[in-house]
Structure formats: C-alpha cells, structure tokens
Amino acid sequence: MSQKILEIIGLSKTYRNRQVLRNLNFEVYAGEIFGFIGPNGAGKSTLIRIICGLTPPTSGDVLICGKSIQSEFEKAIANVGAVMENCELYSYMTGKQNLQYYAGLIKGVTKSDIERVTNLVGLENRINDRVKTYSFGMRQRLSLAQALLNNPKLLILDEPTNGLDVNGIIELRQTLKILAAKQNMAIFVSSHILAEMEQICDTVAIFDHGNILELRTLAYLQNASGNSKHLQIKVDYPNYAGKILNLKFGVNVELAGNSVLVPYIPEFTQDYIQALRQRDVTIFGVDVISKNLEDIYLEILKARQSGSIK
C-alpha cells in the first residue's frame, strides 16, 4: 500500500461567525494526484493555508508524513512544496537568482538541485533572464521550480492553470504526471476548472460550503451505478420528447439544448427511437456520450440542494 503523505483530521475553521471548513477528513497518498474542486469562495484556499501552516485551524489537525503541522511544524513543512495562486517573485532578479535565493533558505539544497528543477519546468533557455521579462506562464513555471527545490513529498498547487495558455497547461499536466509516477510525489491540486482536473487527477473531493460532498477516485465517479454513459437524442421538441420517454419507460431524462439525455442501455436504444417517432418527434441524430467531471459535479450539487446529500 502507498505511503500516507497528507492526513486531514476533523479539520474545521471559523472566521468570526462564519464557518469556512466543517469537520474535514481525508488522506492523500504517495504517487497520487488529488483534486480538491469547488466554486470560488468555497474555502479551498483557506484549507491550503492551514495545510501550509499559514493560518491555524479552529479545530482538528493536519499531519504531513505523520508530523503535525501545529506541534511539529518544521518537521512537517520540510516535506512540502507549494505554489499559491498569487506567488510573488523578485522581478528585478534573474530566474536563477530567485532560485538561488530560495535555495539558501532551505537546508541541503545544492546547485544540482537548481539545475534539476530548471530543466524539469523547461526554463533552461531563459533562467538567466530577469523575471520582469517573463510571461505569466514562465513565472508560473519558475514558481513551480521553486516549490520543487527541496524535492518535497507533498506538492500543493492552488489554481495552477490560471493565466496559462494552452501549451502551458499541457506542459504543466505532463510535469505533474511525471512527478507523481516517477518520483512518487503526492500532489494536492485545488481548482474550479473541472476539465483540467479530469485530465490529471486520480482522486477528487467535491467541496462546497465548507463540506466535502463526495470523495472518490475519478474512475469510480465516472462508472458509478453503471450509469457513466448517456444516449443523446437530438430532436425538434426536447421537452415533449423528454415527457414521452419518461412516461413510457420511467427513465430519468435530462434536457441539453436541442437534445434529450437518457441513461445508455444498448438494448433499449431502438425502443426509445421508435417511441419518439410514433409520436411524430423528428430525430436529427443519436449519439452515445460519456459523463464528464462537470456532469458529475453538477449532479452532486443538485443532490445536495434537493436534500439527498446532507
């Protein structure tokens, strides 16, 4: 079994009369990319600040490699590298000078470590240029290099794709997968950009209003209840078509633009089509589509609002 790197135990945080985090409990393991997803303002950044020891919890604890961030801060934080959403760099220095400065604050970091992280994030051709000449994406890569200087066991990233162009996002995605697979690093990524999280994460925690609504492997969520695929039927009158299918077959029907979506059951496909044609519904196309993380996320939020998730 993989080593437990991060453990969140009964963690809560209250600011005045507003509870931001509510009794959170979860674990992140070596080699795992863990996605913490939720809307802006849900409390994701507060959790990261607590994990990094920048603000204390109201109750509960954070263990990093078995060390408490509260009672054994130095031993715990020695295993952490982090890139916050707005990471500051010294713009009048070169990229290399920034890394040298931060390396001087960490025990045991060598010149070869600086070279290693520079190559890893793809800045070897610009590392001697002043940071003020860097694009936003290059600054993000330099921040990541800084976080990797101490070869951490836990890498924390807060909204890492913000401001990156398509190439930058692809490069970041590849880098994170290499770090997890080849260096057995535990990676905790907080974001609200679901399409990107779907492409990199092994496990996701869906978070809203201080609560974890669902915590599963991404594969489990996509295949839950054998209902990961939908039949998309493009029609002229979606509301009318949806009522026909719901009444005749008792299936859950979703509307999406000019289409109706029903659970994909291969042997029922022709029955659905025949039932619609018998009621003079014009069908423009039929496709089988898979649920993505956005679909799953919206379903879980809807279930919470309806009261089926407490």
C-alpha positions in Angstrom: 0.0 0.0 0.0 1.2 3.5 -0.8 2.6 5.7 2.0 0.1 8.1 3.6 1.6 11.6 3.0 -1.2 14.0 4.0 -3.8 13.4 6.6 -6.6 15.8 7.4 -8.3 15.0 10.7 -11.5 16.6 11.8 -10.5 20.0 10.4 -12.7 23.0 10.9 -12.2 26.7 10.5 -14.4 29.6 11.6 -13.9 33.3 10.9 -16.0 35.2 13.4 -19.4 33.7 13.0 -18.8 32.2 9.5 -17.7 28.5 9.4 -15.5 28.1 6.3 -14.4 24.4 6.8 -16.6 21.8 8.5 -15.0 18.7 10.0 -12.9 17.7 7.0 -11.4 14.2 7.0 -9.3 12.7 4.1 -5.9 11.4 3.1 -3.5 11.8 0.2 -1.0 9.1 -0.7 2.4 8.9 -2.4 2.1 8.8 -6.2 -1.5 10.2 -6.1 -2.8 13.4 -7.8 -5.6 14.5 -5.5 -8.0 17.1 -6.8 -9.9 19.4 -4.4 -12.6 21.0 -6.5 -15.3 23.5 -5.8 -16.5 27.0 -6.7 -14.6 30.2 -5.9 -15.1 31.3 -2.3 -15.9 27.8 -1.1 -12.9 27.6 1.3 -10.3 25.9 -0.9 -7.6 28.5 -0.3 -8.3 28.5 3.4 -7.6 24.8 3.6 -4.3 25.2 1.7 -3.2 28.0 4.1 -3.9 25.7 7.0 -2.0 22.8 5.5 1.0 25.1 4.9 0.8 26.4 8.5 -0.1 30.0 7.4 -3.2 30.1 9.5 -4.4 27.9 12.4 -7.5 25.7 12.3 -10.3 26.3 14.8 -10.2 22.5 15.5 -8.6 19.4 14.1 -5.2 18.8 12.8 -3.0 18.3 9.6 -0.4 15.5 9.5 2.3 15.5 6.8 4.3 12.3 6.8 3.0 11.7 10.3 4.1 15.1 11.7 1.6 17.6 13.0 1.7 21.0 11.2 0.8 22.5 14.6 3.0 20.8 17.1 5.9 19.7 14.8 5.8 22.5 12.2 9.4 22.4 11.0 9.5 18.6 10.6 6.1 18.6 8.8 6.7 21.6 6.5 10.1 20.2 5.4 8.2 17.7 3.3 6.1 20.3 1.5 6.4 22.4 -1.7 3.6 24.8 -2.5 2.6 27.2 -5.3 -0.1 29.6 -4.2 -2.5 31.3 -6.6 -0.6 34.6 -6.4 3.0 33.6 -5.8 5.4 36.6 -5.6 8.9 36.6 -7.2 11.7 39.1 -7.3 11.2 40.6 -10.8 14.5 42.6 -10.8 16.4 39.3 -10.3 17.0 36.6 -12.9 15.1 33.3 -12.7 18.3 31.6 -11.5 18.9 34.3 -8.8 15.4 33.8 -7.5 16.1 30.0 -7.2 19.4 30.6 -5.6 17.9 33.0 -3.0 15.2 30.5 -2.0 17.7 27.6 -2.1 19.6 29.5 0.6 16.6 29.3 2.9 16.4 25.5 2.7 18.9 23.1 4.2 20.6 20.7 1.9 19.6 22.3 -1.5 22.5 22.2 -3.9 23.5 23.7 -7.3 22.5 20.5 -8.9 19.0 20.8 -7.4 18.6 24.2 -9.0 19.7 22.8 -12.4 17.3 19.8 -11.9 14.2 21.9 -11.3 15.1 24.4 -14.0 15.2 21.6 -16.6 12.1 19.9 -15.1 9.9 23.0 -15.7 11.5 23.8 -19.1 13.2 27.2 -18.2 16.8 26.2 -19.1 16.9 28.7 -22.0 15.5 31.7 -20.0 16.8 31.0 -16.5 19.4 33.8 -16.7 16.9 36.4 -17.9 15.3 38.9 -15.4 11.9 37.7 -14.2 10.4 41.1 -15.3 10.8 39.9 -18.9 8.9 36.6 -18.2 5.4 35.9 -19.4 2.8 34.9 -16.8 3.2 31.3 -17.8 7.0 31.4 -17.3 6.5 33.0 -13.9 4.2 30.1 -13.0 6.9 27.6 -14.1 9.5 29.4 -12.0 7.2 29.3 -9.0 6.8 25.5 -9.6 10.6 25.1 -9.8 10.9 27.0 -6.5 8.4 24.6 -4.9 10.4 21.6 -6.1 13.8 22.7 -4.8 13.6 20.6 -1.7 12.3 17.6 -3.6 9.1 17.5 -1.5 7.0 14.5 -0.7 3.8 16.7 -0.9 3.3 19.3 -3.7 0.4 21.7 -3.2 -0.9 23.8 -6.1 -3.6 26.4 -5.8 -5.4 27.1 -9.1 -2.2 26.2 -11.1 -3.6 26.7 -14.6 -4.9 30.3 -14.0 -3.4 32.6 -16.7 -1.7 29.8 -18.6 -2.1 29.4 -22.3 -2.9 26.0 -23.9 0.7 25.0 -24.3 1.5 25.9 -20.7 -1.5 23.9 -19.4 -0.4 20.8 -21.4 3.2 21.2 -20.1 2.1 21.5 -16.5 -0.2 18.5 -16.9 2.7 16.4 -18.2 5.0 17.6 -15.5 2.6 16.7 -12.7 2.1 13.2 -14.1 5.8 12.7 -14.2 6.3 13.8 -10.6 3.6 11.5 -9.4 4.5 8.5 -11.4 8.3 8.6 -11.4 9.1 10.4 -8.2 6.2 9.0 -6.2 5.2 12.5 -5.1 1.8 13.2 -3.6 0.2 16.1 -5.4 -2.7 18.1 -4.0 -4.4 20.4 -6.6 -7.1 22.9 -5.8 -9.1 24.3 -8.7 -12.5 25.1 -10.1 -11.5 24.3 -13.7 -13.1 20.9 -14.0 -11.9 20.0 -17.5 -8.3 20.2 -16.4 -8.8 18.3 -13.2 -10.5 15.5 -15.1 -7.3 15.0 -17.1 -4.8 14.8 -14.3 -6.5 13.6 -11.1 -6.6 10.1 -9.7 -8.9 11.1 -6.8 -11.3 14.1 -6.4 -13.0 15.7 -3.4 -16.1 17.7 -4.4 -16.3 20.6 -2.0 -18.9 23.2 -1.3 -19.9 25.5 1.6 -17.2 24.0 3.8 -18.2 20.4 3.3 -16.9 17.5 1.2 -19.9 16.3 -0.7 -18.1 13.4 -2.4 -14.6 11.9 -2.2 -13.9 9.1 -4.6 -11.5 8.0 -7.3 -12.3 9.7 -10.6 -12.8 6.2 -12.2 -15.4 5.3 -9.5 -17.3 8.5 -10.1 -17.3 8.1 -13.9 -18.6 4.5 -13.6 -20.9 4.8 -10.5 -24.1 2.8 -10.8 -23.1 1.7 -14.3 -24.5 5.0 -15.5 -21.5 6.7 -16.9 -22.8 6.9 -20.4 -25.9 8.6 -21.8 -27.8 8.4 -25.0 -28.1 11.8 -26.6 -31.1 12.2 -28.9 -31.3 15.4 -30.9 -34.9 16.3 -31.6 -37.1 19.2 -32.7 -39.1 19.5 -29.4 -36.9 18.3 -26.4 -39.5 19.0 -23.7 -42.1 17.0 -25.5 -39.7 14.2 -26.3 -38.5 14.0 -22.7 -42.0 13.6 -21.4 -42.7 10.8 -23.8 -39.6 8.8 -22.7 -40.2 9.5 -19.0 -43.8 8.4 -19.1 -43.3 5.3 -21.4 -40.0 4.0 -19.9 -39.8 5.6 -16.5 -36.2 6.7 -17.2 -34.5 9.9 -15.8 -34.5 12.4 -18.7 -32.2 15.4 -18.9 -32.5 18.3 -21.4 -29.5 19.8 -23.0 -30.2 22.4 -25.7 -32.0 20.6 -28.6 -31.3 17.2 -27.1 -32.6 14.8 -24.5 -30.3 12.6 -22.5 -31.3 9.2 -21.1 -29.1 6.5 -19.4 -27.5 4.5 -22.2 -28.9 0.9 -22.2 -27.9 -0.6 -25.6 -30.9 -2.9 -25.9 -33.4 0.0 -25.3 -32.0 2.4 -27.9 -34.3 1.3 -30.7 -37.3 1.3 -28.4 -36.6 5.0 -27.4 -36.3 6.0 -31.1 -39.4 4.1 -32.1 -41.5 5.6 -29.3 -40.5 9.1 -30.3 -41.2 8.5 -34.0 -44.6 7.1 -33.2 -45.5 10.4 -31.5 -44.2 12.4 -34.6 -41.0 13.6 -33.0 -38.3 14.4 -35.6 -34.9 12.9 -34.7 -31.9 14.6 -36.1 -29.2 12.4 -34.6 -28.3 9.9 -31.9 -25.0 9.7 -30.0 -23.6 7.8 -27.1 -21.7 10.2 -24.7 -19.8 9.7 -21.5 -20.3 11.7 -18.4 -17.5 14.1 -17.7 -16.5 15.6 -14.3 -18.6 18.7 -14.9 -21.7 16.5 -15.3 -20.8 14.5 -12.1 -20.1 17.7 -10.2 -23.4 19.3 -11.1 -25.3 16.1 -10.3 -23.8 16.0 -6.8 -24.5 19.7 -6.2 -28.1 19.2 -7.3 -28.5 16.2 -5.0 -27.2 18.3 -2.1 -29.6 21.1 -2.9 -32.5 18.6 -3.0 -31.5 17.3 0.4 -30.4 13.8 -0.6 -26.8 14.7 0.5 -26.6 16.2 3.9 
